[in-house]
């Protein structure tokens, strides 16, 4: 197993989560994003930008 992971690079978990949330925000209706964010713990909500704050 260690040999299989030898070519991987460390990943910043928070940045990975933010990246996933950015992609989801592009494809999910802002109202749905708000509903999902509301159900998440505050620490996770902080990683997913509010759809009303999009530029």
TISEFI-424968 format. One record per atom (N, C-alpha, C, CB): x, y, z; residue number from 1; residue in three letters. Coordinates in steps of 0.001 Angstrom, whole numbers. Glycine has a CB too. Layout:
SITE x y z resi resn
SITE X Y Z NUM ALA
...
***
This chain:
SITE x y z resi resn
SITE 821 -1193 0 1 UNK
SITE 0 0 0 1 UNK
SITE 864 1256 0 1 UNK
SITE -933 -1 1201 1 UNK
SITE 1930 1298 783 2 UNK
SITE 2795 2462 824 2 UNK
SITE 3394 2761 -547 2 UNK
SITE 3900 2255 1843 2 UNK
SITE 3723 1719 -1287 3 UNK
SITE 4274 1917 -2630 3 UNK
SITE 3254 2613 -3530 3 UNK
SITE 4697 565 -3246 3 UNK
SITE 2000 2244 -3407 4 UNK
SITE 948 2850 -4227 4 UNK
SITE 776 4334 -3926 4 UNK
SITE -373 2124 -4005 4 UNK
SITE 1027 4739 -2705 5 UNK
SITE 855 6130 -2309 5 UNK
SITE 2121 6955 -2450 5 UNK
SITE 378 6195 -899 5 UNK
SITE 3200 6347 -2876 6 UNK
SITE 4475 7063 -2940 6 UNK
SITE 4468 8195 -3958 6 UNK
SITE 5585 6101 -3269 6 UNK
SITE 3609 8159 -4940 7 UNK
SITE 3596 9212 -5960 7 UNK
SITE 2544 10288 -5680 7 UNK
SITE 3347 8600 -7328 7 UNK
SITE 1852 10200 -4560 8 UNK
SITE 852 11215 -4236 8 UNK
SITE 1506 12396 -3535 8 UNK
SITE -263 10620 -3356 8 UNK
SITE 839 13531 -3610 9 UNK
SITE 1331 14740 -2972 9 UNK
SITE 391 15120 -1840 9 UNK
SITE 1462 15896 -3993 9 UNK
SITE 924 15747 -815 10 UNK
SITE 53 16185 277 10 UNK
SITE -1014 17155 -249 10 UNK
SITE 887 16855 1401 10 UNK
SITE -2184 17072 321 11 UNK
SITE -3294 17927 -93 11 UNK
SITE -3753 18724 1115 11 UNK
SITE -4469 17091 -694 11 UNK
SITE -3971 20008 900 12 UNK
SITE -4555 20853 1941 12 UNK
SITE -6051 20549 1942 12 UNK
SITE -4263 22405 1691 12 UNK
SITE -6520 19895 2982 13 UNK
SITE -7914 19438 3032 13 UNK
SITE -8899 20591 2917 13 UNK
SITE -8170 18678 4321 13 UNK
SITE -8630 21699 3588 14 UNK
SITE -9557 22833 3521 14 UNK
SITE -9627 23395 2111 14 UNK
SITE -9135 23931 4501 14 UNK
SITE -8497 23491 1445 15 UNK
SITE -8508 24008 69 15 UNK
SITE -9215 23034 -867 15 UNK
SITE -7067 24267 -426 15 UNK
SITE -9057 21744 -637 16 UNK
SITE -9762 20746 -1444 16 UNK
SITE -11269 20882 -1267 16 UNK
SITE -9308 19326 -1066 16 UNK
SITE -11714 21070 -30 17 UNK
SITE -13144 21242 244 17 UNK
SITE -13647 22517 -417 17 UNK
SITE -13415 21280 1769 17 UNK
SITE -12901 23610 -295 18 UNK
SITE -13304 24867 -942 18 UNK
SITE -13433 24686 -2452 18 UNK
SITE -12289 25984 -631 18 UNK
SITE -12521 23945 -3043 19 UNK
SITE -12566 23703 -4487 19 UNK
SITE -13821 22941 -4876 19 UNK
SITE -11325 22933 -4940 19 UNK
SITE -14157 21930 -4104 20 UNK
SITE -15373 21153 -4378 20 UNK
SITE -16597 22054 -4252 20 UNK
SITE -15489 19939 -3409 20 UNK
SITE -16641 22877 -3208 21 UNK
SITE -17778 23774 -3016 21 UNK
SITE -17886 24791 -4153 21 UNK
SITE -17658 24500 -1675 21 UNK
SITE -16762 25282 -4652 22 UNK
SITE -16801 26221 -5785 22 UNK
SITE -17407 25552 -7010 22 UNK
SITE -15383 26744 -6114 22 UNK
SITE -17024 24319 -7266 23 UNK
SITE -17584 23593 -8412 23 UNK
SITE -19081 23365 -8213 23 UNK
SITE -16855 22239 -8612 23 UNK
SITE -19466 22906 -7032 24 UNK
SITE -20885 22685 -6764 24 UNK
SITE -21689 23967 -6942 24 UNK
SITE -21078 22140 -5353 24 UNK
SITE -21131 25078 -6490 25 UNK
SITE -21833 26357 -6594 25 UNK
SITE -22072 26779 -8030 25 UNK
SITE -21058 27428 -5883 25 UNK
SITE -21240 26315 -8935 26 UNK
SITE -21421 26647 -10365 26 UNK
SITE -22593 25892 -10972 26 UNK
SITE -20143 26329 -11156 26 UNK
SITE -22927 24738 -10411 27 UNK
SITE -23931 23873 -11024 27 UNK
SITE -25217 23731 -10222 27 UNK
SITE -23351 22528 -11241 27 UNK
SITE -25224 24234 -8993 28 UNK
SITE -26406 24110 -8143 28 UNK
SITE -27045 25489 -8000 28 UNK
SITE -26038 23513 -6743 28 UNK
SITE -28354 25529 -8053 29 UNK
SITE -29102 26761 -7888 29 UNK
SITE -28718 27430 -6555 29 UNK
SITE -30628 26480 -7948 29 UNK
SITE -28540 28758 -6546 30 UNK
SITE -28152 29443 -5317 30 UNK
SITE -29094 29168 -4138 30 UNK
SITE -28091 30923 -5571 30 UNK
SITE -30370 29019 -4397 31 UNK
SITE -31312 28703 -3321 31 UNK
SITE -31032 27344 -2704 31 UNK
SITE -32737 28744 -3840 31 UNK
SITE -30675 26387 -3531 32 UNK
SITE -30327 25056 -3025 32 UNK
SITE -29026 25096 -2235 32 UNK
SITE -30207 24054 -4183 32 UNK
SITE -28063 25893 -2711 33 UNK
SITE -26804 26038 -1980 33 UNK
SITE -27088 26587 -585 33 UNK
SITE -25820 26968 -2747 33 UNK
SITE -27953 27611 -497 34 UNK
SITE -28289 28183 811 34 UNK
SITE -28894 27134 1732 34 UNK
SITE -29261 29356 648 34 UNK
SITE -29801 26307 1193 35 UNK
SITE -30436 25265 2004 35 UNK
SITE -29406 24266 2522 35 UNK
SITE -31511 24535 1188 35 UNK
SITE -28515 23833 1654 36 UNK
SITE -27501 22853 2048 36 UNK
SITE -26548 23472 3072 36 UNK
SITE -26715 22346 808 36 UNK
SITE -26062 24692 2787 37 UNK
SITE -25150 25368 3716 37 UNK
SITE -25770 25498 5099 37 UNK
SITE -24771 26752 3184 37 UNK
SITE -27059 25841 5137 38 UNK
SITE -27749 26039 6410 38 UNK
SITE -27730 24776 7269 38 UNK
SITE -29188 26476 6164 38 UNK
SITE -27700 23617 6646 39 UNK
SITE -27699 22355 7375 39 UNK
SITE -26322 21886 7815 39 UNK
SITE -28319 21306 6539 39 UNK
SITE -25301 22610 7431 40 UNK
SITE -23922 22219 7762 40 UNK
SITE -23439 22908 9033 40 UNK
SITE -22977 22553 6599 40 UNK
SITE -22485 22300 9723 41 UNK
SITE -21881 22975 10878 41 UNK
SITE -21218 24289 10438 41 UNK
SITE -20839 22047 11572 41 UNK
SITE -21154 25248 11336 42 UNK
SITE -20601 26574 11031 42 UNK
SITE -19194 26489 10441 42 UNK
SITE -20576 27433 12292 42 UNK
SITE -18381 25555 10943 43 UNK
SITE -16999 25436 10437 43 UNK
SITE -16983 25050 8966 43 UNK
SITE -16211 24397 11255 43 UNK
SITE -17951 24247 8561 44 UNK
SITE -18023 23818 7160 44 UNK
SITE -18671 24916 6316 44 UNK
SITE -18821 22487 7028 44 UNK
SITE -19684 25573 6856 45 UNK
SITE -20309 26691 6136 45 UNK
SITE -19271 27740 5768 45 UNK
SITE -21423 27329 6984 45 UNK
SITE -18319 27957 6666 46 UNK
SITE -17284 28968 6425 46 UNK
SITE -16430 28628 5206 46 UNK
SITE -16392 29111 7656 46 UNK
SITE -16369 27377 4837 47 UNK
SITE -15578 26951 3679 47 UNK
SITE -16349 27088 2365 47 UNK
SITE -15130 25510 3859 47 UNK
SITE -17677 27242 2467 48 UNK
SITE -18527 27331 1277 48 UNK
SITE -19085 28748 1204 48 UNK
SITE -19687 26264 1313 48 UNK
SITE -18604 29554 276 49 UNK
SITE -19050 30949 202 49 UNK
SITE -20571 31047 4 49 UNK
SITE -18324 31674 -942 49 UNK
SITE -21138 32053 632 50 UNK
SITE -22568 32327 503 50 UNK
SITE -22861 32674 -966 50 UNK
SITE -23013 33495 1467 50 UNK
SITE -23860 32047 -1572 51 UNK
SITE -24150 32321 -2991 51 UNK
SITE -24566 33765 -3230 51 UNK
SITE -25247 31392 -3490 51 UNK
SITE -25063 34454 -2213 52 UNK
SITE -25436 35856 -2370 52 UNK
SITE -24218 36764 -2452 52 UNK
SITE -26323 36290 -1224 52 UNK
SITE -23062 36238 -2096 53 UNK
SITE -21842 37023 -2108 53 UNK
SITE -21007 36778 -3366 53 UNK
SITE -21024 36712 -878 53 UNK
SITE -21560 36045 -4334 54 UNK
SITE -20821 35777 -5582 54 UNK
SITE -20581 37062 -6340 54 UNK
SITE -21584 34779 -6472 54 UNK
SITE -19489 37085 -7069 55 UNK
SITE -19175 38272 -7892 55 UNK
SITE -19440 37935 -9323 55 UNK
SITE -17702 38739 -7707 55 UNK
***
